[in-house]
């Protein structure tokens, strides 16, 4: 049974500092909960393909890009070699990919699809539609969400690179006001990132 934090009944009240520490007000928690829910849906949908979600992501990259150095696959998926290597090993054992030393550069390992891995793509064509149906979103909502999540990822990556953005002394208090708590925006104000 999944439990969700009880929402604050008075979301429109003037916020207090402690209000910003409520679990139901944390974007990170909402993203984490959505990610876990996606994981459950993908487990069901990918079961017929015999893939885990991370393995599916590797296959998506290879179906789209073709043969790639292992390092590039990791860059696409934002995975380090310690995480990626076991995924590739399992995909290789399943007969979907093959890893070989690059003919051009012996230091580089290239991963390529096998015939079985290429054929699996046909069976995977329904996966995106099944996932989209599970969200209950229409195509425009899915595109909008993906665009916003991409913007969020870029902003957070930049914040890590420029740690001054994360410095408590430079925070603008207007960043966290009542609109940040409930998603509403004052009339005539465009939310950040739009």
Backbone bond lengths (Angstrom), bond angles and torsions (degrees), N, CA, C in turn:
res aa  C-N    CA-C-N  psi(-1)  N-CA   C-N-CA  omega(-1)  CA-C   N-CA-C  phi
1 X - - - 1.446 - - 1.524 108.75 -
2 X 1.302 116.70 130.98 1.454 121.57 -179.63 1.516 109.28 -94.56
3 X 1.322 115.74 133.09 1.454 119.58 176.15 1.509 109.10 -112.19
4 X 1.301 115.20 143.89 1.454 121.87 179.22 1.513 107.40 -119.94
5 X 1.347 117.81 140.49 1.453 119.05 178.05 1.520 110.77 -57.06
6 X 1.326 115.97 143.38 1.450 120.54 178.05 1.519 109.31 -70.39
7 X 1.344 117.68 122.99 1.460 119.51 -179.77 1.518 111.35 -64.17
8 X 1.298 115.53 149.69 1.451 122.61 176.75 1.522 108.16 -64.95
9 X 1.345 118.79 124.68 1.461 120.05 -177.53 1.528 113.12 -67.20
10 X 1.336 117.53 -22.36 1.459 119.73 -176.36 1.524 110.19 -115.87
11 X 1.332 116.42 66.08 1.461 121.32 -176.83 1.521 113.08 -66.69
12 X 1.330 117.37 -20.29 1.460 119.78 -175.40 1.528 113.13 -96.69
13 X 1.320 116.68 2.72 1.463 119.74 176.83 1.525 109.30 -71.53
14 X 1.318 116.42 156.19 1.467 120.27 177.45 1.526 108.35 -59.61
15 X 1.323 117.18 130.62 1.463 119.81 -175.42 1.523 112.90 -73.49
16 X 1.315 114.15 147.55 1.457 121.16 171.52 1.516 105.87 -108.77
17 X 1.323 117.63 159.75 1.464 120.29 -179.42 1.523 111.79 -53.01
18 X 1.331 116.68 -41.45 1.463 118.77 -177.95 1.535 112.22 -68.00
19 X 1.337 117.96 -21.15 1.463 120.25 176.98 1.527 111.72 -62.00
20 X 1.324 116.26 -31.00 1.459 119.98 -178.50 1.529 111.93 -71.40
21 X 1.327 117.09 -13.11 1.461 120.79 179.66 1.524 112.98 -97.24
22 X 1.315 117.73 4.51 1.466 120.09 177.20 1.527 109.23 -70.28
23 X 1.316 116.67 138.71 1.461 121.88 -178.98 1.527 111.78 -57.76
24 X 1.342 116.73 -42.24 1.462 119.49 -177.10 1.527 113.01 -72.34
25 X 1.314 117.50 -2.05 1.465 121.74 177.94 1.531 112.24 -105.32
26 X 1.316 117.72 3.25 1.468 121.75 -175.90 1.525 110.50 -94.04
27 X 1.325 116.56 118.97 1.465 120.06 177.55 1.528 109.93 -63.43
28 X 1.329 117.06 -34.90 1.467 119.82 179.98 1.524 110.59 -62.01
29 X 1.334 117.17 -37.73 1.457 119.86 179.32 1.527 110.57 -68.48
30 X 1.323 116.53 -42.60 1.469 119.89 178.45 1.524 110.79 -60.93
31 X 1.337 116.52 -43.08 1.467 120.22 178.65 1.524 111.03 -65.33
32 X 1.331 116.79 -41.28 1.462 120.73 179.19 1.528 110.85 -64.52
33 X 1.329 116.48 -43.53 1.466 120.08 179.32 1.528 110.63 -63.62
34 X 1.336 116.96 -42.04 1.470 120.60 178.12 1.527 110.40 -64.33
35 X 1.326 116.69 -40.05 1.462 120.77 179.15 1.529 110.96 -62.45
36 X 1.319 116.09 -42.90 1.468 119.70 178.49 1.533 110.82 -65.18
37 X 1.334 116.16 -40.01 1.464 119.87 178.23 1.532 110.32 -64.11
38 X 1.336 116.31 -42.49 1.465 119.93 175.70 1.524 110.21 -59.26
39 X 1.322 116.36 -41.76 1.463 120.14 179.45 1.517 111.68 -57.14
40 X 1.326 116.45 -42.16 1.460 120.49 178.45 1.519 112.44 -64.39
41 X 1.326 116.28 -42.80 1.466 120.52 179.12 1.526 110.16 -65.28
42 X 1.336 116.50 -45.12 1.466 119.71 179.33 1.527 111.74 -62.64
43 X 1.341 117.72 -36.65 1.469 120.19 177.89 1.529 110.39 -56.65
44 X 1.325 115.91 -45.20 1.467 120.60 -179.44 1.530 110.84 -67.81
45 X 1.330 116.52 -47.99 1.466 121.26 -175.25 1.529 111.87 -67.60
46 X 1.332 117.24 -37.83 1.466 120.57 -175.84 1.526 113.69 -85.47
47 X 1.333 116.08 -8.63 1.467 119.70 -178.16 1.529 111.15 -55.48
48 X 1.332 117.12 -42.58 1.472 120.98 -179.42 1.524 112.43 -63.78
49 X 1.330 117.12 -26.17 1.465 120.62 179.78 1.522 112.00 -88.13
50 X 1.324 116.30 -12.11 1.458 119.85 -177.79 1.517 112.83 72.35
51 X 1.337 116.39 26.98 1.464 121.27 -179.29 1.512 111.01 -117.69
52 X 1.309 115.68 148.59 1.457 120.93 167.55 1.528 107.04 -88.18
53 X 1.314 116.76 167.37 1.462 119.75 179.27 1.532 112.10 -59.56
54 X 1.340 119.88 -47.87 1.470 118.54 177.93 1.535 112.89 -60.88
55 X 1.330 117.40 -37.27 1.466 120.18 177.01 1.531 110.39 -64.88
56 X 1.312 116.42 -39.32 1.468 121.53 177.56 1.529 110.23 -60.14
57 X 1.326 117.19 -41.83 1.468 120.31 178.67 1.527 111.03 -61.85
58 X 1.326 117.00 -41.90 1.472 120.49 177.00 1.524 109.43 -60.10
59 X 1.318 116.24 -45.22 1.464 119.78 -179.25 1.524 110.91 -64.04
60 X 1.327 117.84 -39.17 1.469 120.28 177.37 1.526 110.98 -57.86
61 X 1.330 115.99 -45.42 1.468 119.95 179.59 1.521 110.26 -60.86
62 X 1.315 117.30 -45.39 1.465 120.69 -177.59 1.531 111.92 -70.49
63 X 1.325 118.10 -36.90 1.467 119.87 176.41 1.529 110.39 -63.93
64 X 1.318 115.51 -35.87 1.467 120.17 -178.46 1.525 112.54 -80.64
65 X 1.323 117.04 -43.60 1.461 121.42 -171.24 1.525 114.36 -100.35
66 X 1.317 117.14 -20.85 1.465 119.56 -175.33 1.521 110.06 80.72
67 X 1.305 116.22 -155.67 1.468 122.80 -179.29 1.528 110.30 -58.73
68 X 1.341 115.13 133.15 1.468 120.46 -179.30 1.520 110.43 -144.35
69 X 1.333 116.67 151.44 1.462 118.74 168.13 1.535 108.80 -63.37
70 X 1.308 115.80 144.65 1.463 120.53 179.85 1.529 110.32 -53.69
71 X 1.314 116.44 -39.91 1.466 120.43 -179.55 1.532 111.49 -58.05
72 X 1.325 117.69 -40.68 1.471 121.60 179.60 1.528 110.95 -67.40
73 X 1.323 117.27 -38.82 1.465 120.11 177.15 1.527 108.55 -58.94
74 X 1.335 116.53 -45.67 1.460 121.03 177.88 1.516 112.46 -60.27
75 X 1.327 116.86 -39.18 1.466 120.39 178.60 1.526 110.99 -65.52
76 X 1.314 117.24 -43.66 1.468 120.33 178.16 1.522 111.07 -58.73
77 X 1.318 116.22 -42.21 1.463 121.10 -173.96 1.520 113.95 -93.70
78 X 1.338 116.26 -3.32 1.460 120.87 -178.97 1.532 110.70 60.72
79 X 1.330 115.31 42.18 1.463 121.69 179.48 1.515 109.81 -118.68
80 X 1.333 116.13 141.76 1.463 119.08 175.05 1.525 109.10 -82.89
81 X 1.324 115.87 167.71 1.468 119.94 -175.28 1.525 112.04 -64.44
82 X 1.330 117.73 -30.69 1.461 120.67 178.76 1.518 112.78 -65.07
83 X 1.318 117.18 -27.48 1.465 121.84 177.23 1.520 110.80 -89.70
84 X 1.333 116.00 -40.28 1.461 120.94 -175.48 1.529 113.12 -71.67
85 X 1.321 117.94 -40.11 1.474 120.90 -175.85 1.524 113.30 -56.23
86 X 1.343 119.56 -47.22 1.471 118.67 177.98 1.535 112.80 -63.66
87 X 1.340 116.97 -34.05 1.469 119.91 177.17 1.526 110.39 -62.40
88 X 1.330 115.05 -47.00 1.461 119.74 -179.74 1.527 111.14 -64.75
89 X 1.321 115.82 -37.56 1.470 120.04 179.43 1.531 110.40 -61.80
90 X 1.338 117.05 -43.66 1.468 120.52 179.24 1.532 111.37 -68.07
91 X 1.338 116.95 -39.11 1.468 120.01 177.48 1.528 111.04 -66.05
92 X 1.325 115.60 -34.97 1.465 120.31 177.36 1.532 109.95 -68.22
93 X 1.330 116.67 -42.75 1.471 120.87 178.70 1.531 111.11 -63.26
94 X 1.340 116.49 -31.89 1.468 120.83 177.98 1.524 111.87 -77.68
95 X 1.334 116.52 -10.28 1.458 120.22 178.23 1.516 114.86 88.26
96 X 1.348 117.34 13.66 1.468 120.51 -176.63 1.524 113.98 -92.02
97 X 1.330 117.00 -27.42 1.470 120.53 -179.84 1.522 109.66 -135.22
98 X 1.321 113.72 165.18 1.463 120.79 175.58 1.526 106.69 -135.81
99 X 1.327 115.59 135.28 1.470 120.53 175.49 1.518 108.70 -107.79
100 X 1.321 114.88 134.85 1.468 120.19 -179.76 1.521 109.19 -145.25
101 X 1.310 115.14 155.08 1.465 119.90 172.45 1.520 108.64 -66.43
102 X 1.309 116.43 139.78 1.460 121.48 178.03 1.522 110.02 -66.50
103 X 1.320 116.70 136.58 1.470 121.08 177.05 1.526 110.28 -68.69
104 X 1.327 116.73 -28.90 1.468 120.97 -179.14 1.516 113.10 -82.99
105 X 1.329 116.32 -30.76 1.462 120.11 -176.85 1.527 108.09 -145.09
106 X 1.324 116.69 102.84 1.468 122.08 -176.84 1.530 113.29 -58.94
107 X 1.324 117.08 -20.62 1.471 119.89 179.67 1.526 111.90 -76.05
108 X 1.307 116.86 -18.71 1.460 122.29 -175.20 1.527 111.00 -99.30
109 X 1.331 115.35 137.75 1.463 121.23 174.70 1.527 107.48 -103.97
110 X 1.326 114.93 131.56 1.461 121.56 -178.81 1.523 108.18 -107.30
111 X 1.326 116.08 140.94 1.461 120.32 175.45 1.526 107.39 -113.88
112 X 1.337 115.10 134.46 1.466 119.88 -179.85 1.521 108.85 -137.58
113 X 1.311 115.24 155.74 1.458 121.31 177.50 1.520 110.49 -73.96
114 X 1.316 115.56 144.83 1.463 120.90 169.15 1.534 106.75 -88.14
115 X 1.315 116.68 176.23 1.469 119.71 175.37 1.528 110.42 -59.78
116 X 1.341 116.37 -38.93 1.471 120.70 178.85 1.529 110.89 -65.07
117 X 1.326 115.89 -40.27 1.459 120.06 178.39 1.515 112.24 -65.60
118 X 1.319 116.43 -39.46 1.469 120.54 176.77 1.522 110.67 -65.79
119 X 1.329 116.88 -41.20 1.467 121.39 -179.50 1.526 111.55 -66.30
120 X 1.319 117.21 -30.59 1.466 121.17 -179.79 1.528 111.43 -61.77
121 X 1.322 116.64 -27.38 1.472 121.09 -179.98 1.528 110.90 -55.85
122 X 1.304 117.04 -42.17 1.470 121.51 -179.24 1.523 110.66 -59.60
123 X 1.317 116.51 -41.65 1.473 120.97 179.53 1.520 111.50 -71.03
124 X 1.326 117.27 -22.99 1.467 121.24 -177.22 1.525 113.09 -87.33
125 X 1.321 117.75 -6.30 1.466 120.26 -175.35 1.529 113.75 -57.37
126 X 1.313 117.90 -30.55 1.466 121.03 -178.67 1.524 113.04 -80.85
127 X 1.324 118.02 -13.49 1.470 120.52 -175.17 1.528 112.17 -57.44
128 X 1.335 120.53 -52.32 1.471 118.98 -178.71 1.534 113.32 -58.46
129 X 1.327 117.58 -37.92 1.473 119.83 178.94 1.525 110.86 -66.54
130 X 1.324 116.48 -40.07 1.465 119.69 179.87 1.527 110.63 -66.31
131 X 1.323 116.65 -40.11 1.464 120.27 178.70 1.524 109.79 -66.69
132 X 1.333 116.96 -44.93 1.468 120.83 179.24 1.525 110.58 -58.87
133 X 1.319 116.87 -42.16 1.464 120.46 179.10 1.526 110.78 -62.17
134 X 1.316 116.49 -37.53 1.468 120.30 -179.54 1.525 111.99 -65.73
135 X 1.332 117.89 -28.58 1.470 120.12 -179.25 1.515 112.34 -72.87
136 X 1.324 116.77 -27.48 1.456 119.52 -175.01 1.520 112.67 77.97
137 X 1.329 117.22 4.78 1.465 121.85 -179.83 1.519 109.77 -91.53
138 X 1.347 115.54 150.59 1.462 118.10 170.96 1.528 108.28 -84.84
139 X 1.325 116.85 173.98 1.460 121.66 -174.75 1.525 112.32 -59.40
140 X 1.335 117.48 -40.40 1.470 120.25 179.24 1.526 111.44 -64.59
141 X 1.327 116.78 -40.31 1.463 120.30 178.39 1.526 110.81 -65.06
142 X 1.319 116.67 -39.11 1.466 120.38 178.56 1.521 110.16 -64.57
143 X 1.324 116.95 -45.64 1.472 120.49 178.49 1.524 110.95 -61.25
144 X 1.335 116.68 -43.99 1.459 120.83 -179.78 1.527 110.84 -62.55
145 X 1.320 116.67 -44.90 1.465 120.35 179.46 1.519 110.73 -62.46
146 X 1.324 117.14 -45.17 1.464 120.34 179.52 1.530 110.67 -61.35
147 X 1.335 117.34 -41.98 1.465 121.04 178.22 1.522 110.73 -61.47
148 X 1.316 116.91 -44.72 1.469 120.73 -179.55 1.531 111.26 -66.53
149 X 1.322 116.82 -39.93 1.465 119.71 178.40 1.525 111.07 -66.85
150 X 1.328 117.47 -38.04 1.469 120.49 176.02 1.524 110.41 -62.55
151 X 1.342 116.82 -41.86 1.474 120.93 177.57 1.523 110.46 -63.22
152 X 1.324 115.74 -42.72 1.460 120.57 179.14 1.519 110.55 -61.69
153 X 1.320 117.15 -45.58 1.462 121.38 179.57 1.522 110.65 -60.19
154 X 1.313 116.70 -45.37 1.468 120.90 179.00 1.521 110.67 -61.52
155 X 1.320 117.07 -45.77 1.468 120.61 -179.61 1.523 111.28 -62.20
156 X 1.323 117.00 -42.10 1.465 120.02 -179.68 1.524 111.42 -69.23
157 X 1.329 117.29 -39.42 1.470 120.20 175.37 1.522 110.43 -59.71
158 X 1.327 116.55 -43.42 1.464 120.90 179.61 1.527 111.15 -66.37
159 X 1.328 116.92 -36.34 1.463 120.46 178.82 1.523 111.15 -64.60
160 X 1.324 116.84 -37.34 1.466 120.40 178.18 1.523 110.10 -67.69
161 X 1.325 116.81 -39.50 1.467 120.55 179.28 1.522 111.86 -69.50
162 X 1.323 116.28 -34.50 1.460 121.34 179.45 1.523 107.52 -113.40
163 X 1.317 115.72 81.43 1.463 120.52 -173.24 1.521 113.58 -61.52
164 X 1.326 118.02 -14.56 1.464 118.82 177.37 1.522 110.44 -63.41
165 X 1.331 117.17 -26.23 1.460 120.75 176.99 1.528 109.84 -62.74
166 X 1.320 116.16 -30.81 1.461 121.36 -177.38 1.526 113.11 -91.18
167 X 1.311 116.83 -3.00 1.457 121.76 -178.94 1.525 109.44 -68.65
168 X 1.310 115.24 125.02 1.462 121.49 -177.28 1.526 112.69 -57.27
169 X 1.310 117.15 -31.25 1.465 119.70 -175.43 1.521 113.23 -73.31
170 X 1.339 118.31 -16.50 1.460 119.38 -178.73 1.526 113.01 -104.54
171 X 1.311 117.19 4.07 1.458 119.30 179.86 1.518 110.60 -66.04
172 X 1.302 115.00 132.75 1.454 121.99 176.05 1.524 106.82 -87.16
173 X 1.310 116.85 122.28 1.464 119.68 -176.87 1.515 112.54 -60.28
174 X 1.321 117.91 -23.05 1.461 118.73 179.74 1.521 112.13 -71.33
175 X 1.343 117.03 -13.63 1.462 119.57 177.69 1.519 109.77 -61.92
176 X 1.308 116.48 -41.21 1.460 120.89 -179.95 1.519 109.66 -110.22
177 X 1.295 116.11 90.80 1.450 120.43 173.74 1.523 107.76 -122.19
178 X 1.303 116.86 -170.50 1.460 118.71 -176.32 1.526 112.92 -61.27
179 X 1.321 118.46 -27.53 1.466 118.90 179.48 1.519 110.97 -69.81
180 X 1.320 117.27 -27.80 1.465 119.85 178.79 1.521 110.88 -70.39
181 X 1.316 115.88 -22.76 1.454 119.14 -176.96 1.516 113.65 -82.71
182 X 1.325 117.18 -31.67 1.461 116.96 -174.56 1.520 113.96 -120.90
183 X 1.314 117.47 1.44 1.458 119.86 177.36 1.510 113.67 83.45
184 X 1.328 118.18 -6.20 1.461 120.50 179.10 1.515 109.81 -77.83
185 X 1.312 116.15 155.55 1.458 119.93 175.99 1.513 108.54 -126.46
186 X 1.339 116.51 139.73 1.456 118.81 177.36 1.523 109.61 -60.76
187 X 1.309 116.41 151.33 1.461 121.27 -178.88 1.521 110.87 -55.51
188 X 1.323 115.91 131.34 1.458 120.96 177.62 1.516 114.59 84.41
189 X 1.336 118.17 -1.54 1.461 120.96 -179.58 1.522 108.48 -104.88
190 X 1.313 116.15 130.23 1.459 121.01 177.94 1.515 108.75 -92.53
191 X 1.341 118.04 130.77 1.462 119.65 178.65 1.523 110.90 -59.68
192 X 1.331 116.15 149.05 1.466 121.01 177.38 1.508 109.25 -56.58
193 X 1.323 115.87 138.32 1.454 120.75 177.91 1.510 113.51 93.55
194 X 1.336 118.37 -7.79 1.472 119.64 178.02 1.506 110.53 -88.41
